[in-house]
Structures are given as structure tokens and as C-alpha cells.
Amino acid sequence: MASEKSMRSESGLGLYHPLVSFGYFIAVIAGTLLFIHPVFVVISLVCAIFAAALINGKKSLLATLGFGVPMFVFIALANPLFNHRGATILFYLFDNPVTLEAIIYGTVSAGMMFAAVVWFTCYNTVVTSDKFIYIFGRILPSIALIVSMTLSLIPRLMAQVKIIADSQRSVGLDWKSGSIKQRIRSGARVLSILVSWALEDAVTTADSMRARGYGQHKRSTFSIFRFGRRDAVMLSLIILLFAAEIFAYATGRGTMEFYPVMMMTEIDFTDIIIYVLYITLGILPTVIQMKEDRKWKQLK
């Protein structure tokens, strides 16, 4: 039976052609990493959280927030402690000035990184390994295979660590209990077993690929993906919104001067249009997912 995560990914943005979903995440992640501006960062972060809640599920979102929130706090606090640029000095800490500009820049940078992490979790759910290989398999077959295997290896290793740790705990070798020496020894044992499993799995994979004739002749391909009219419309919309991103970045509307004094230009009608278009790009997966969920409820 399909998991909730896989069912979600194939009931929203995942139903579109791989080029559409991949192109979408290229556009939204590029905007997230390029725009060092409070308005764009807030838009990207809020849209990413809503999208992750629907695409990945609330449980997965909470796990992401459990990692992302501490990262956000660390980056936001670390910048003013190590970066003393800025004209507005709030106070001195260990004889070093803490400036308002450094605090705001650190907060904006932390929000940008947080939003990027959330968007990448959505990407991993929607753009699966088979879709990635479909996109780049004919252009760069070897690189596409290596990247796909690497991305799939990380969650497999995490799952295997849990299995090994649970097995060790059942025989009284829990790495979370006992003295520090015992914990280190138990943790090293788990790591050793994990490395052995990874090497054995790599050999098995290599033997399987060799037995199937990988690399001996030109590979044939089969795909269930078809690029239809709906995909063309959605891809055209994404390209249009991505062009608006490029315009905003090229004209300096997506950036803000923080040092030595914060300088934010007055918001004009063009800025408002760009904000609306950026919001439209950010809420696309949420709107698509809500529309698909409504269809499923009507069919029940």
C-alpha cells in the first residue's frame, strides 16, 4: 500500500510532467536564494511552510521545523555576534558592538536558509529519482544515475541506522544509555555495522547492474510521462513568473542594502506587481494540492 507521502506527491504538483515540477522548484528555490530582501524572504518562507504541510504532511513538516527553527535561531544570533558592521550600535557585548543592521541581516539570511530547506524537502517528495533520471538520463546518463543514487542513499542510511540501533538496543547495547565510554563504544559499533551494510549493498548493486548489462551497450529507455496541454500551460506560467524573478533581481528590486545603514527604496506600483507575481509562484503547489484534495473528497 502506498505511503501517505507518496500518495501526496502524486496527487498535486507530482501529477504534472517531470519538466514542469522540476522547473517549478528551480524557479522557486532560485528566487529564495537570490533575494536578500525581507519581503521576498517572508513570502518564500510562508509559502514553503504551507506547501510542505500539504505535500509532505504535518508530521514531516514538524520534523523539518524541528531542524529548521534551531538553524534559524543559530544563524540569526551568530551574525551580530561575529559581524560588527553597521552604523546603529545597540549595545556592546564583550567590548564588541552589536548593531541593528547586523541583527536584521542575520534574521533575513536565516529566513532565506530556512525557506530553502523547506522547499528542498518538498522537492525531494515531488521530484523522485525516476523523474530525475527521466529528465537527465538521455543528456547525462551517468551523472543522472549517480546523483539519483546518492539522493536515495541518504534516507536509506537513516532508515538503516534506526534498524541497527533498535537491534542493538534489544540486546542491551543502547548507545543512548550507560557511561560515556559505553555510549562511544555502542555508537562506534552502530557506525561499523552501518559501514559494512553500505559496502555490502554497494557490491550487490554493482553485481546487479553488471548482470543486467549496464555500460555494455547503448541503453534503451521507457517512460510513462507524456507532455500534454495542461503541462504546457503550467510550464509557460512558471517561465513567466521566473522571468519576473530575473527582472526583479536585475533591476535591484530583490535586494536591499543593509550596511552601513539600511536602505530600502520606496515601494512603487512595479514592486507591488512583482510581489504579487512572486506570491503567485510560491502558492502554486498549495493551490494545486488543495484542488486535487477537493477532487478526492468529491469522489469519496
C-alpha positions, 0 to 999 in steps of 0.5 A, a space after each residue: 500500500 502506498 505511503 501517505 507521502 507518496 500518495 501526496 506527491 502524486 496527487 498535486 504538483 507530482 501529477 504534472 510532467 517531470 519538466 514542469 515540477 522540476 522547473 517549478 522548484 528551480 524557479 522557486 528555490 532560485 528566487 529564495 536564494 537570490 533575494 536578500 530582501 525581507 519581503 521576498 524572504 517572508 513570502 518564500 518562507 510562508 509559502 514553503 511552510 504551507 506547501 510542505 504541510 500539504 505535500 509532505 504532511 504535518 508530521 514531516 513538516 514538524 520534523 523539518 521545523 524541528 531542524 529548521 527553527 534551531 538553524 534559524 535561531 543559530 544563524 540569526 544570533 551568530 551574525 551580530 555576534 561575529 559581524 560588527 558592521 553597521 552604523 546603529 550600535 545597540 549595545 556592546 557585548 564583550 567590548 564588541 558592538 552589536 548593531 541593528 543592521 547586523 541583527 536584521 541581516 542575520 534574521 533575513 539570511 536565516 529566513 532565506 536558509 530556512 525557506 530553502 530547506 523547506 522547499 528542498 524537502 518538498 522537492 525531494 517528495 515531488 521530484 523522485 529519482 525516476 523523474 530525475 533520471 527521466 529528465 537527465 538520463 538521455 543528456 547525462 546518463 551517468 551523472 543522472 544515475 549517480 546523483 539519483 543514487 546518492 539522493 536515495 542513499 541518504 534516507 536509506 542510511 537513516 532508515 538503516 541506522 534506526 534498524 541497527 540501533 533498535 537491534 542493538 538496543 534489544 540486546 542491551 547495547 543502547 548507545 543512548 544509555 550507560 557511561 560515556 565510554 559505553 555510549 562511544 563504544 555502542 555508537 562506534 559499533 552502530 557506525 561499523 555495522 552501518 559501514 559494512 551494510 553500505 559496502 555490502 549493498 554497494 557490491 550487490 548493486 554493482 553485481 546487479 547492474 553488471 548482470 543486467 548489462 549496464 555500460 555494455 551497450 547503448 541503453 534503451 529507455 521507457 517512460 510513462 510521462 507524456 507532455 500534454 496541454 495542461 503541462 504546457 500551460 503550467 510550464 509557460 506560467 512558471 517561465 513567466 513568473 521566473 522571468 519576473 524573478 530575473 527582472 526583479 533581481 536585475 533591476 535591484 528590486 530583490 535586494 536591499 542594502 543593509 550596511 552601513 545603514 539600511 536602505 530600502 527604496 520606496 515601494 512603487 506600483 512595479 514592486 507591488 506587481 512583482 510581489 504579487 507575481 512572486 506570491 503567485 509562484 510560491 502558492 502554486 503547489 498549495 493551490 494545486 494540492 488543495 484542488 486535487 484534495 477537493 477532487 478526492 473528497 468529491 469522489 469519496 
